[in-house]
Amino acid sequence: MRTRRTAAISVGVALAAVMGAALAAPAAAVDPEPVQEQRLGVEYFPEPGGEGRRTEVPVNTDHATGRSAARSAAPTAGTTDGEVGELSVTGPSADRLDVVIVGDGYTAGEQDAFHTAAAAKWADITGIEPYASYQGLMNVWTVDAVSAESGITGDPTADVTRNTALGSYFWCSETERLICADIDKVASYAAKAPEADLVIVISHSTKYGGAGYSGLEAEGYPFDGVSTLSSDNAQSSMIAAHEIAHSVGLLADEYTYDSYGTWSGGEVPDINSSVFTAEQMAANRSKWYRWLGETDPTGGTVGTYEGSSYYPFGIYRPTANSLMRALDVRDFNLPGREAMIAGFYREANALSSGTATGSAILRTTRLKVSRAALTGLAAPELRWYVDGARVKRAQGLTAAVPAALGVPADGRTHTVTVESADRSASIRDPQVRAEATERLTWTVKASGHKGHPHR
């Protein structure tokens, strides 16, 4: 979830000593203050297809009283523990959003089952737009975490405990469908994969459940979000699809709490929440005014529907329902879809080249570029420019020679630029269009013909 509250960690131990001339006198012992556990805000969905809820949970399952899952012993030597696999690697990590999937509650002999579950869950997520069209901007890695026992704590009932690698358990914060994990242990496994941006923990269970931790970078972790979900429940995949949208698309929750009453503040920064009615939004050309009146994939039309960002009154969302409101719909609304596309481009590069842009090249240098494989909603277009002038005949080329593009041999310095612009109809905001436009520019040192000077 987007909003987080973290309690301070009290790690100091109070010590008192009697200071005096008589050094033989023993120091007065003072019992140490109890360590206050670190807690994070999480989001969970108590019922399949229902609206989300929020609560706070321990960062480490060692602090979850009575949970023997936290005792996790070292795996037997010779297992695949910590082994990294490639589920879908589309480019170098420097140019991609890297998702790491780790399993919990899978023994040494069940790692194939984990890989099958990981592939199935990722297929569920990428069956949703715009994940489907922009898969080419993401790498997906798996990391084997070998557990001593199969299954996770709290399944099927609260009194069941199991010894697992990540300490996952149902009944977190006394909430049955909320699956928590030891985030420090999750981080240690995720670190084995290249540059994790987001982490999904698949807990070995048929029971519906999961949770979403976001904003973890602010807590000192190298990745922003962690989604937990049960492996063999078809409806749990939607939890991760929703949670990733907070981290990537910067989308707010669109569900409400009756107890929150009426929003009394000003306009909010969230992309999909606003204090303006449709008429006001159109008049001041703000938020999702470009989409007002459009037929939406969630059903109905884009407008301003009262209730969003937890407040039932005084603040609006774009559609009656969406994936950011409840999990009974598999679609983002149009403003949310656009925000997700912008997020993918913020996190990844669709355009890259093996020829460095920081040094001069020759007219005869062959420039080769690669573009992420984008489909469906995406509509990327390649254009080439010489000194800012478009070379129309070169449109769509993934390789070009400056001389063939028209760089003259006049001894002067010129520039060659290749531009990838996403012309998707799912993008209307010029700022998002700018996010979805990437350029690579090279300096060309064009040698002139040697000859005798004029006399």
Summary of the structure (lengths in Angstrom):
residues: 455
radius of gyration: 27.0
end to end distance: 77.2
largest distance: 105.0
contacts: 1525
relative contact order: 0.11
helix: 22%
strand: 25%
